[in-house]
Every structure is written in C-alpha cells, then in structure tokens.
Amino acid sequence: MLITKPVSRDLSYFHSLLKSCIHGHISSSSSSSSSPLTIFRDLLRSSLIPNHLTMSIFLQSSTASLSPHHHHTSLDSFKSQVGQVQTHLTKSGLDRFVYVKTSLLDLHLKMGCVTSARVLFDEMPERDTVVWNALICGYSRNGYESDAWKLFTVMLQRGFSPSATTLGNLLPFCGTCGFVSQGRSVHGVAAKSGFELDSQVKNALISFYSKCSELESAEVLFREMKDKNTVSWNTMIGAYSQSGLQEEVITAFKNMFEKNVEISPVTIISLLSAHVSHEPLHCLVVKCGMVNDNSVNTSLVCAYSRCGDSDSAERLYASSDQDSIVGLTSIVSSYAEKGDMDIAVVYFSKMCQLCMKIDDVALVGILHGCTNSSHIDIGMSLHAYAIKSGLCTKTLVVNGLMTMYSKFDDVETVLFLFQQLQETPLISWNSVISGCVQSGKAHTAFEVFHQMKLRGRLLPDAITIASLLAGCSQICCLHLGKELHGYTLRNNFEDENFVCTALIDMYAKCGNQVLAESVFNSIKAPCTATWNSMISGYSLSGLQNQALSCYLEMRERGLKPDKITFLGVLSACTHGGFVDEGKNCFRAMIKEFRISPSLQHYALMVGLLCRACLFTEALYLIWEMDLKPDSAVWGAMLSACIVQRELEVGEYVAKKMFMLDYRNGGLYVLMSNLYATEEMWEDVVRVRKMMKENGYDGYLGVSQTI
C-alpha cells in the first residue's frame, strides 16, 4: 500500500501558492478556485504568522488577480477586503517595509484608488526608485497623465532614475497632447539612462513621433531596431495609418509578412483603419484563426459597412458571440447612408433594447439618413430620444439635428436649436448657415453670418465661405460673391477644391461664365466636382457645345465622371438638341461606368427624345426603367407634347400623371395648354372646372396660352 507523505504547510508552502497566483496558475495541491485572499486566510487559520515577505507576495498576487473588468459589486467587496489587510499591516508594523508598502500602493492604483495611493506615497518616510515608478505608471494608467508628468519631473530632481516602463507610460501622453518638447526630453532621458534600445521605449517613441507629425524620426528609430517584434511592426503600421499613407502601410505589412513576424489582432485592426482592402484581410483573419477575436470582428464589420456592404456586415456581426456598440453603430450608419431608414431604425431599436449607452456618434449616424420630408416622423422621434437621453447637450448632436431640419426646410427649428446652444463653435455657425442655404433661405443665412461677424470672436473658414457662395448662387448676388472671392484669395482658401467649385458655380449661376472659366483655369488639379460645376455652368449659360467639350476633356484627363457629371451633360444635350450625343452619354453611363440612372437622368433623356419627336422611343425607355417613373419623367414628356402638338400621347401621359398625383396643379396647367394649342376649347373649360373643384384656382393665371 502506497503511503502519501503529508505536505508540510509552512510559510514557504503558502508563499509558493501565492506566487502561483502572480504567474496565473494554481499548484495542483490547491483548489483551482483558490484566490490570494483565500490562501491568505488558510495561512492565518494554520496559526502561522505572516512576515514582510509574505505580505509583499500576497499584495502582488492580489494585484495580478484583479481583473480590469471587475463587476462593480465584486470590486467594492474586494476594496473592503483590502482595507482589512491594510489594517493588519498597520497593526503588525509590516507596512514599515518599503517594498510591502509599494505593493500595497500598486494594488490601490490597479483598483483605481489614485487618491489613497498618493496618501500612501506621501506617508512613506523613505522612497526608492520602484515606488516612484509605480506611482507614475499608475497615474498614467488611470488618466492622470498631467500629474504623472509633474511627478516624473520631481523624481528626476530628487535624483531617482526612471524605469523603461515609466518612460513608456509617459510618451503616449506627450504624443496625444502634442507635447513635442516634453516627448523629446523623455527621449533624451531614455538615451542617457540606456533605455533607448529597450523595445518598449523604442515602440513608444515611434508612436510619439508619428502622432506629432514627425514620421521621419519614427522611421529612423524603426530602422535602427535590430530585433523588431510584432509590437514594433504594429507600431510602425499604425504610424503610417494615422498619417493616411496607405501605400506605406501595405509595404510595411508585406515586409512584416515576408519576415515571418507573427500577425496579431492589432495588425489587422491597423490595416483596416488605413482602409486597406478588407476582403483579403478577412481571408487572412480566417487563416490565422482570429475569427473569434471580437475587436477584429468589429473592425471588419465597420469596414464592410463603410463600403456599403451591409449584408456582409450583418452576417459577420451575427457570427460574433458578443454585442458591440461600435459594430451596431457602423451598421446603422451604413443603412442610413443608403437611405434604408426602416432597417436603420430596427438596428437602432436593437441598440436600445440591449441597453447600450448610445453616444452622440451613433445618434448622428442615423440622423444623417433623414434626408427628406418622408423621414420627418423618424427624425422627430430621434430628436425626442436626444432630449430624453441628455444627448441634446452635445454640440455634435445639435449640429446633426440642425442639418436634418434644414433638409425638412424647417429653418425656424434650425434657428431655435442654435439659440439653445450654450457654446457656439464655428462648426455650429456653419451648420446654421449651410442649413438656411439648403432650405432656400439664403437671405436668412447672410443675416446669421452678420450676427457671427458682430460677435467678433470667430473668423469664417473655407466651409463658411463655400456655404455663403452657394447662397449667392441662389439669389444671383454677383457683387457679394465677388467680395467673398476676395476674402478667399486673402486667406488662401483657393487651394481648397470645394471652395473653387462653389466659386465656379456662383459665377455661372450669376451669368458670368468668363469669371467661372478664370477660376477653373487657376486650379492646378481640378477634381470631378469642379469639372461638374464647369459642365453645368456651360449648360446653364446656353453654351452646350462647350459643356460637351468640357466633358470630353475631363474624360481625356483620366477623371471618372459621376452621376452629377451626366446630369450636366444630358441637360446640355437636351437643351442643345444633341440626340445622338445624349444617347451615347446615357449608354456610357450605364455600361462603361456602371452608374444606375436616377429619375432625374431619365427625365432628361425623355425630354431629349421627345423634343426630337421620338415619342415611341421615349415611351419604351420609360417602360424599361428599373425605377417607377415619377411626375418629373412624365412631365418632361407632357411638356414636349405641348411643343410638338402631340395630342394623343399627351392625353395618355396626362392620365398617367393624374394617377400618380391628381393634386399636382402643374398637371392641369399643362393639359390646359395642350388643348389650347389644338383650339379644343371645350376640353380647356373641362380642365379649368377640374382645377376649381380640386382647389387650384390660383394656377389658372399660370397658363401661358389662355
């Protein structure tokens, strides 16, 4: 029979158990559920007296076992137990040992008790380098970076040497706040102390320099590193990503991959943040076994949502075992961006049901989807939610609400919201001015701008000027537009493409195409929007040949036209009677550039064909449309029927329009004019009677023929 020798339960035995907690495992002779506190209680029950070494190891193991995600109730209980241990230390006199008190101080910092940790520090008659470093790192971890920096300065003045961990904790604060000189001082201390070659310090320095827009310094440090680990490569990839250098990000990742450096979740997240193609990265995630990493999963959800692939984003989100407010916010914003407000509201409701703390970013994401009056009920419900949740105090939310109400042409509510703001930064002034212009109230926009100038605290930026230029276009105020042009030149805003685009649009709509051309020719590399303004400007000025030439030149320069481009080109073809050119452009839009025509494109094409008496072809185009034709499409045909005196087709179209919206007063005017051109006076009288019955007497004066 095998006789098991009993385990000797002396202090060294309990020290061993406590040390196993520090390293994240419990010895086989102990229960797997044992915690440092349980082991310590067992020690006391065994009549053993803990010494200073016991207390130091116990406090270190308690610190190691304390999860940063503790539930509040369990954390409060833990704090109470630590208080009891602290009393024991005081009574036994063991707290006089520096390293015991340092362990206690570190435990307080891990619990987030910064004030009590500072009290312990101040009570210490003697302090060594370890305790200084512990408090500085604790300050940094708990968001007291400014205090950490002050303590670091005092530490150096007292002649103590910082550790690599201390320097690594101070540098992120310098980078985030843009404290370049302080960060360089830390670099100097690191070099003097011999920590410059430490990988933790070097990675922190690379990150610091990249955040301070000194990428060359970051690159030099990275090249000097002999042993580049995963963290080093991730830091450099992150630095390139923050600087918007996508090609450098891809090159760095390829080099990392070729050197067989382990790829971590942080690598994938940094690559996705740099907008590197997400589908190959998704494959890599599956291959590397990171599909269950929630942070990677959330980043992929955001990437799919960002590119409009909501279906893939939903499936990926559903595969995760953890709900994420970031992932749901990106899905909501994706659907709102596409105008699918019903689905966006469903996901927003899900966020509420899951008791997620919806922030201002999530709310603004769905507010952006409220683009027309059909969304007014949703928009007002979201406004009510903002008031109830307290988000209405956030400037970002108020700006989002002002933008939304301006799309509803509700300028009164826009102004009311603006007046409720306690602080009015420039972005809020811009939201009001832009909102008024979008609602067709340019005069109100200029009144708001005048109030802004009277306050005298803020100067208009490029966005302010672009909005005001759009207002000038609206009211055809050329002299004010010229004044704004002068301000643009004095403040170097002409380098902003969107300001130049607004200038071109303003001059074209105010009837001065020569000045529009002058602005256009001064731009070194016009973007698509700028070319669009020139094409539309030529079309508006009756210069259809120049509009087509401008479009062809744009194509020759390698720029890809968009929906707005083709609206300008088709408008020029319609007004110039260029049927073949219009057909070719419409065909190129669909087949070559894969752009789905909108109702506006179809209305222009129908108008072009009907003006050339190609009514049958126009009808076939309408019947083959993927979209349901609206009154603008049918109206374009009916207007052409009047000009071409095409009675039969006109009556057919009128019936279609009547079925769509019998309350459309313009329909009756067009029909009255059509019958009048054929001298069918009885039908004219009949249409007039229908107008009166439906309450459109005011439209009778609009008819040009009667």
Number of C-alpha atoms within 10 A of each C-alpha: 3 4 5 6 6 6 8 8 11 13 17 11 12 21 20 13 25 28 18 15 23 19 11 10 13 19 14 8 8 10 10 10 7 15 17 24 18 11 19 19 11 13 20 11 10 11 9 13 11 17 13 19 15 20 24 22 23 28 27 22 24 23 22 16 15 14 12 10 7 12 9 9 9 10 16 13 11 17 16 12 13 18 12 11 18 18 13 14 19 11 10 13 12 20 21 15 14 19 19 22 26 26 23 26 25 23 23 21 23 20 19 17 16 20 12 13 24 15 11 15 19 11 11 16 8 11 16 13 13 16 20 22 24 19 24 25 24 26 25 21 16 15 13 15 21 14 14 24 20 11 17 24 11 13 17 12 10 9 9 16 18 20 19 20 16 22 26 23 24 26 28 21 21 24 22 13 10 16 15 19 10 16 22 16 11 22 21 14 17 22 12 10 13 11 20 21 17 15 19 17 24 25 26 22 29 26 27 31 25 23 23 17 16 16 19 12 14 25 16 11 18 20 9 11 15 9 10 17 15 16 18 21 21 27 24 25 28 24 26 26 23 18 17 14 13 18 13 16 24 18 12 17 21 12 12 21 12 9 10 10 15 13 20 15 19 17 21 26 20 23 24 20 19 21 16 18 13 20 12 9 16 18 11 15 21 11 10 13 9 18 19 14 14 18 18 22 26 23 22 26 26 27 25 22 25 17 12 17 16 22 12 15 25 16 11 17 22 11 11 15 10 13 15 16 17 17 23 24 25 25 32 27 30 26 23 22 21 12 18 15 22 13 14 24 17 12 18 21 12 13 20 12 9 10 9 12 11 17 15 19 16 21 23 20 22 27 27 18 23 26 20 15 15 10 18 16 11 18 23 16 11 19 21 13 14 21 12 10 13 11 18 21 16 13 19 17 22 24 23 22 28 27 27 27 27 28 21 22 20 17 24 12 15 24 19 11 17 21 11 12 16 9 11 14 12 16 16 20 21 25 23 26 30 25 29 31 26 21 17 16 19 24 17 19 24 18 12 18 18 11 11 18 13 10 9 8 9 13 10 16 14 18 19 20 23 24 25 27 31 23 28 28 24 18 15 18 16 18 11 14 23 17 11 18 19 12 15 21 11 10 12 11 19 20 15 14 18 18 23 26 27 25 30 30 26 31 25 26 24 21 17 16 21 12 16 25 16 11 17 20 11 12 16 9 10 18 15 17 18 22 23 28 24 25 30 28 29 25 25 19 16 14 17 26 15 16 27 23 13 19 22 11 13 20 12 10 8 8 14 12 18 15 16 17 22 23 22 26 26 32 26 30 26 24 17 16 17 19 19 12 16 24 16 10 19 21 14 14 19 12 11 10 13 11 16 13 17 14 18 17 20 25 23 25 27 27 31 30 26 26 21 14 16 14 20 12 13 20 17 11 14 19 12 10 13 11 13 10 19 16 22 17 22 25 22 21 27 29 21 22 25 20 14 16 18 19 17 9 15 24 16 12 23 21 14 17 22 14 11 14 13 16 15 15 17 17 25 23 23 23 24 26 24 27 22 21 17 12 11 13 14 11 15 20 14 11 20 19 14 14 23 13 10 12 12 18 15 10 16 17 10 13 15 11 13 13
